[in-house]
Amino acid sequence: MSSAPFWEPPPRQPSAPLPERVEVLVIGGGITGVSLLRRLAERGLKAALVERTRLAFGASGRNAGFLLEGTAANYAQAVRALGRDRAGELWAHTAENHTRLAEALAGRARYRRGGSRTLAASPAEEGQLEESAVLMAEDGWPVEFRERSIFNPRDGELNPAEAVGALAADCPAGSIFEETAVTDLEQLPIAADEVVLATNAFTPQLLPAVPIEPLRAQMLATAPFAGRAAVRPTYSHFGYRYWRQLPSGELLVGGWRDTAAATEVGYELETTPGIQGHLEKHLSDLGVDAPVTHRWAGTMGFTPDALPLVGRLRPGLSICAGYSGHGLAFAFLCALAMADYLAGGARAQKWLDPGRF
């Protein structure tokens, strides 16, 4: 059985000599980093990306591949926490993120848009989902509440590691450097006018003061089987449980971090018997007896308000990170906003400004 992620990593980047200097140096080779590099090139800036291991080694290549609107919090929760206008802005951001990312992928990364299901795991959650459906309909989001769940027809799914590889393939040749570690922001491998931390959960290792906490998520995958245990990507238990069956038959199950919250903190990419036991039980609950072929973990970066940090930290240093488990929902559009700002455009929305802490 493999302890590596289910998703195959993107092809290795061709080796090339490091440039002496660039206008923008991007640190981190996940969905944010390659999206930034791609956009910076479109805006005419000379940029380079360094990644300490391989592209998509972090959370970008270890997630379930859900491309959803919103966050783990349902719409009713978001309205209570943020206010109705801000909740609407957040949903609009993730909706535009989906559209722009799908356009950039242009059919690559096995992207498809068949909707998602958010399933209530308790009466309390069911009540919130029903309330969410009413609020969302009033605000112009066409969702349906049925059978204890919300159906969102606009959500999608993809192969996240292939998405990183596809965006990297659009970047200028010789601008991505794998196996190039940065351990000290005062000793960079390439001189730059601006450095952007696209390091998500690993940001505190370079800048401890940044309010991002590394939290671990665990998943498993089965061998292909003929039945359909999940018609579309499904979230449940306020985002702590999720599963998805691929067209090829494999079932991916993840979550249950809330059952061991005290231990699922840090950078260790190890699975644990307790959480894997919960994932296996869910297979049984779904009536799936296919053998498990992969078990893996990934580290996510959580901010205090579960919203990303996008903007300048100090002269010459910016950040685009802190997606709180929903990088695919936020990262592409956040990267576009960051790149456009560095090219002379406006700042990202105020609710993304890292100065809010």
C-alpha positions as CSV (number, residue, x, y, z in Angstrom):
1,M,0.0,0.0,0.0
2,S,1.3,3.4,-0.9
3,S,1.8,6.2,1.7
4,A,2.3,8.7,-1.2
5,P,-0.7,10.8,-2.3
6,F,-3.1,9.2,-4.7
7,W,-2.3,11.9,-7.3
8,E,0.8,11.5,-9.4
9,P,3.1,14.6,-9.2
10,P,3.6,16.8,-12.2
11,P,6.5,16.0,-14.5
12,R,9.9,17.3,-13.2
13,Q,10.8,20.7,-14.5
14,P,13.8,20.8,-16.9
15,S,17.0,21.9,-15.1
16,A,18.3,25.3,-15.9
17,P,20.8,27.7,-14.3
18,L,19.4,30.1,-11.7
19,P,19.1,33.7,-12.9
20,E,21.1,36.2,-10.8
21,R,18.2,38.6,-10.4
22,V,14.5,38.8,-11.2
23,E,11.8,41.4,-10.5
24,V,9.7,38.9,-8.5
25,L,10.7,35.7,-6.8
26,V,7.9,33.4,-5.9
27,I,8.6,30.9,-3.1
28,G,6.4,27.8,-3.2
29,G,5.4,25.5,-6.1
30,G,1.7,24.8,-5.4
31,I,-1.4,26.1,-7.1
32,T,-0.7,29.6,-5.8
33,G,3.0,29.7,-6.9
34,V,2.4,28.5,-10.4
35,S,-0.7,30.7,-10.9
36,L,1.4,33.7,-9.7
37,L,4.3,33.0,-12.0
38,R,1.9,32.5,-15.0
39,R,0.2,35.8,-14.3
40,L,3.4,37.7,-13.7
41,A,4.6,36.6,-17.1
42,E,1.4,37.7,-18.7
43,R,1.9,41.1,-17.1
44,G,5.4,41.4,-18.5
45,L,7.3,41.0,-15.2
46,K,10.5,38.9,-15.1
47,A,9.9,36.3,-12.4
48,A,11.1,33.0,-11.1
49,L,9.7,30.3,-8.8
50,V,11.6,28.2,-6.4
51,E,10.3,25.0,-4.7
52,R,12.2,23.1,-2.1
53,T,11.0,19.7,-3.3
54,R,8.6,19.1,-6.3
55,L,5.7,21.0,-7.7
56,A,2.5,20.1,-5.9
57,F,4.3,18.4,-3.1
58,G,2.3,20.2,-0.4
59,A,-1.5,20.6,0.0
60,S,-1.9,21.3,-3.7
61,G,-1.1,17.7,-4.5
62,R,-2.7,16.1,-1.4
63,N,-6.3,17.3,-1.4
64,A,-9.5,15.7,-2.8
65,G,-9.7,17.9,-5.9
66,F,-13.0,19.6,-4.9
67,L,-13.5,23.0,-6.7
68,L,-16.3,24.5,-4.6
69,E,-17.9,27.8,-3.8
70,G,-17.5,29.2,-0.3
71,T,-15.6,27.7,2.6
72,A,-16.1,24.8,5.0
73,A,-18.6,27.1,6.8
74,N,-22.0,27.0,5.3
75,Y,-23.7,30.2,4.0
76,A,-25.7,30.7,7.2
77,Q,-22.6,30.4,9.3
78,A,-20.7,32.8,7.0
79,V,-23.5,35.4,7.2
80,R,-23.5,35.3,11.0
81,A,-19.7,35.5,11.3
82,L,-19.0,38.0,8.5
83,G,-22.2,39.8,7.7
84,R,-24.4,39.3,4.7
85,D,-22.5,41.6,2.3
86,R,-19.1,40.1,3.2
87,A,-20.4,36.6,2.9
88,G,-21.7,37.4,-0.6
89,E,-18.3,38.9,-1.5
90,L,-16.6,35.7,-0.4
91,W,-19.0,33.5,-2.4
92,A,-18.6,35.8,-5.4
93,H,-14.8,35.5,-5.1
94,T,-14.8,31.7,-5.1
95,A,-17.3,31.6,-8.0
96,E,-15.1,33.8,-10.1
97,N,-12.1,31.8,-9.0
98,H,-13.7,28.7,-10.4
99,T,-14.6,30.3,-13.7
100,R,-11.1,31.8,-14.2
101,L,-9.3,28.6,-13.2
102,A,-11.5,26.5,-15.5
103,E,-10.7,28.9,-18.4
104,A,-7.0,28.7,-17.6
105,L,-7.0,24.9,-17.5
106,A,-8.9,24.8,-20.9
107,G,-10.0,21.2,-20.4
108,R,-6.8,19.9,-18.7
109,A,-6.4,18.3,-15.3
110,R,-9.5,16.1,-15.8
111,Y,-11.7,19.1,-14.8
112,R,-15.4,18.6,-14.9
113,R,-18.4,20.5,-13.5
114,G,-21.1,18.2,-12.3
115,G,-22.1,19.9,-9.0
116,S,-21.5,19.0,-5.4
117,R,-23.5,17.9,-2.4
118,T,-23.3,19.3,1.2
119,L,-24.9,16.6,3.4
120,A,-26.1,17.3,6.9
121,A,-24.6,14.9,9.5
122,S,-27.0,16.1,12.3
123,P,-30.3,17.9,12.8
124,A,-28.4,21.1,13.7
125,E,-26.5,21.0,10.5
126,E,-29.6,20.2,8.5
127,G,-31.3,23.3,9.9
128,Q,-28.3,25.5,8.9
129,L,-28.2,24.0,5.4
130,E,-31.9,24.7,4.9
131,E,-31.4,28.2,6.2
132,S,-28.4,28.6,3.9
133,A,-30.4,27.5,0.9
134,V,-33.0,30.2,1.6
135,L,-30.3,32.9,2.1
136,M,-28.4,31.9,-1.0
137,A,-31.5,31.9,-3.2
138,E,-32.3,35.4,-1.9
139,D,-28.8,36.5,-2.8
140,G,-28.9,35.0,-6.3
141,W,-27.1,31.7,-5.8
142,P,-29.1,28.9,-7.5
143,V,-28.8,26.0,-5.0
144,E,-31.4,23.4,-4.0
145,F,-32.1,22.0,-0.6
146,R,-33.2,18.4,-0.8
147,E,-32.8,15.1,1.2
148,R,-31.0,16.8,4.1
149,S,-28.5,18.4,1.7
150,I,-27.6,21.3,-0.5
151,F,-27.0,20.6,-4.1
152,N,-24.8,23.2,-5.9
153,P,-24.9,22.6,-9.6
154,R,-21.9,25.0,-10.3
155,D,-19.3,23.2,-8.3
156,G,-16.6,21.0,-9.9
157,E,-13.8,18.6,-9.5
158,L,-10.3,18.0,-11.0
159,N,-7.0,16.3,-10.5
160,P,-5.2,18.9,-8.4
161,A,-1.6,17.8,-9.1
162,E,-2.3,17.8,-12.8
163,A,-3.8,21.3,-12.5
164,V,-0.5,22.5,-11.0
165,G,1.4,20.9,-13.8
166,A,-0.9,22.4,-16.4
167,L,-0.4,25.9,-15.1
168,A,3.3,25.4,-14.8
169,A,3.4,24.3,-18.4
170,D,2.1,27.7,-19.3
171,C,4.9,29.5,-17.5
172,P,8.0,30.8,-19.4
173,A,10.7,28.1,-20.0
174,G,13.4,28.0,-17.4
175,S,11.5,30.0,-14.8
176,I,10.7,27.2,-12.3
177,F,13.4,25.7,-10.1
178,E,12.6,22.6,-8.1
179,E,14.8,21.2,-5.3
180,T,15.7,24.8,-4.5
181,A,15.1,25.4,-0.8
182,V,14.7,28.7,0.9
183,T,15.4,28.6,4.7
184,D,16.2,32.2,5.4
185,L,14.6,35.2,3.7
186,E,17.9,37.1,4.1
187,Q,19.7,34.5,2.0
188,L,17.8,34.0,-1.2
189,P,19.0,31.8,-4.1
190,I,17.9,34.5,-6.5
191,A,18.0,38.3,-5.9
192,A,14.6,40.0,-6.4
193,D,12.9,43.3,-6.1
194,E,9.9,41.6,-4.5
195,V,9.5,38.2,-2.8
196,V,6.1,36.5,-2.6
197,L,5.5,33.8,0.0
198,A,3.2,31.3,-1.7
199,T,4.1,28.8,1.0
200,N,0.7,28.4,2.7
201,A,1.0,26.2,5.8
202,F,4.8,26.4,5.7
203,T,4.9,30.2,5.8
204,P,5.7,30.3,9.6
205,Q,8.9,28.4,9.0
206,L,10.2,31.4,7.1
207,L,8.3,34.1,8.9
208,P,7.1,33.0,12.4
209,A,5.0,36.1,13.0
210,V,2.5,35.3,10.2
211,P,-0.7,34.1,11.8
212,I,-1.0,30.8,9.9
213,E,-1.4,27.5,11.8
214,P,-0.3,24.2,10.1
215,L,-3.1,21.6,10.5
216,R,-3.0,18.1,9.0
217,A,-5.6,16.4,6.9
218,Q,-5.7,12.7,6.2
219,M,-7.2,10.7,3.2
220,L,-7.4,7.3,1.7
221,A,-8.2,6.0,-1.7
222,T,-9.6,2.6,-2.8
223,A,-9.0,0.5,-5.9
224,P,-11.6,1.1,-8.7
225,F,-14.9,-0.7,-8.3
226,A,-18.1,-1.0,-10.4
227,G,-20.7,0.6,-8.0
228,R,-21.3,4.3,-7.4
229,A,-20.9,5.2,-3.8
230,A,-20.9,9.0,-4.6
231,V,-22.6,10.5,-7.5
232,R,-20.8,13.8,-7.0
233,P,-18.2,15.3,-4.5
234,T,-19.8,15.4,-1.1
235,Y,-19.0,17.5,2.1
236,S,-20.5,16.7,5.5
237,H,-20.2,17.5,9.2
238,F,-19.4,21.2,8.6
239,G,-16.7,20.3,6.2
240,Y,-14.9,17.8,8.4
241,R,-15.9,14.9,6.2
242,Y,-15.6,14.6,2.5
243,W,-15.6,12.0,-0.2
244,R,-15.6,11.7,-4.0
245,Q,-15.7,8.9,-6.5
246,L,-13.7,9.3,-9.7
247,P,-15.2,8.4,-13.1
248,S,-12.6,5.5,-13.2
249,G,-14.2,4.0,-10.0
250,E,-11.7,4.9,-7.2
251,L,-13.3,6.4,-4.1
252,L,-11.4,9.1,-2.1
253,V,-12.4,9.7,1.5
254,G,-10.9,12.3,3.8
255,G,-11.4,14.3,7.0
256,W,-12.4,13.4,10.5
257,R,-9.7,15.8,11.8
258,D,-12.1,17.0,14.4
259,T,-11.9,13.6,16.2
260,A,-8.2,14.2,17.0
261,A,-7.8,18.0,16.8
262,A,-5.0,18.2,19.4
263,T,-2.7,15.9,17.4
264,E,-3.5,16.9,13.9
265,V,-1.2,20.0,14.1
266,G,2.2,20.5,12.6
267,Y,4.2,19.5,9.5
268,E,4.5,15.7,9.9
269,L,3.0,14.0,6.8
270,E,2.1,10.8,8.7
271,T,-1.2,9.0,8.9
272,T,-2.6,7.8,12.2
273,P,-4.6,4.6,13.0
274,G,-7.4,6.5,14.7
275,I,-8.3,8.8,11.8
276,Q,-7.7,6.1,9.2
277,G,-10.0,3.9,11.2
278,H,-12.8,6.5,10.8
279,L,-12.1,6.7,7.1
280,E,-12.3,3.0,6.8
281,K,-15.6,2.9,8.7
282,H,-17.0,5.4,6.3
283,L,-16.2,3.1,3.5
284,S,-18.2,0.4,5.3
285,D,-21.1,2.8,5.9
286,L,-21.1,3.5,2.2
287,G,-21.2,-0.2,1.4
288,V,-17.7,-0.2,-0.2
289,D,-15.5,-3.2,0.2
290,A,-12.9,-2.3,-2.4
291,P,-9.3,-2.6,-1.0
292,V,-7.5,0.6,0.1
293,T,-4.6,1.4,-2.1
294,H,-3.4,4.7,-0.7
295,R,-3.2,6.4,2.6
296,W,-1.7,9.9,2.9
297,A,-1.7,13.2,4.8
298,G,-1.2,16.8,3.9
299,T,-0.7,20.0,5.8
300,M,-3.1,22.9,5.4
301,G,-2.5,26.6,6.5
302,F,-5.3,28.1,8.7
303,T,-5.7,31.7,9.5
304,P,-7.6,33.0,12.6
305,D,-10.6,34.0,10.5
306,A,-10.3,31.2,7.9
307,L,-9.7,33.8,5.1
308,P,-6.5,34.1,3.0
309,L,-3.7,36.6,3.4
310,V,-3.0,38.4,0.1
311,G,-0.9,41.5,0.0
312,R,2.3,43.2,1.0
313,L,3.8,42.5,4.5
314,R,6.6,45.0,4.2
315,P,8.5,46.6,1.4
316,G,9.8,43.9,-0.9
317,L,7.9,41.1,0.8
318,S,4.4,39.9,0.0
319,I,2.2,37.0,0.9
320,C,-0.4,34.9,-0.9
321,A,-1.4,32.1,1.5
322,G,-3.5,30.9,4.3
323,Y,-6.5,29.2,2.6
324,S,-7.7,27.2,5.6
325,G,-8.4,24.0,3.7
326,H,-9.9,25.6,0.6
327,G,-6.9,26.5,-1.6
328,L,-8.6,25.4,-4.8
329,A,-11.5,27.7,-4.1
330,F,-9.4,30.8,-3.5
331,A,-5.8,30.5,-4.7
332,F,-6.1,31.1,-8.5
333,L,-7.9,34.4,-8.1
334,C,-5.8,35.5,-5.1
335,A,-2.7,34.9,-7.2
336,L,-4.1,37.0,-10.1
337,A,-4.9,39.8,-7.7
338,M,-1.4,39.6,-6.1
339,A,0.3,39.6,-9.5
340,D,-1.8,42.4,-10.8
341,Y,-1.0,44.5,-7.8
342,L,2.8,43.9,-8.3
343,A,2.3,45.0,-11.9
344,G,0.9,48.3,-10.8
345,G,-2.8,47.5,-10.3
346,A,-5.1,47.9,-7.3
347,R,-4.7,46.0,-4.0
348,A,-6.8,42.9,-3.4
349,Q,-10.1,43.2,-1.5
350,K,-9.7,44.6,2.0
351,W,-10.9,41.4,3.6
352,L,-7.8,39.6,2.1
353,D,-5.3,42.2,3.4
354,P,-2.8,40.6,5.8
355,G,-2.7,43.9,7.7
356,R,-6.1,43.0,9.2
357,F,-4.3,41.1,12.0
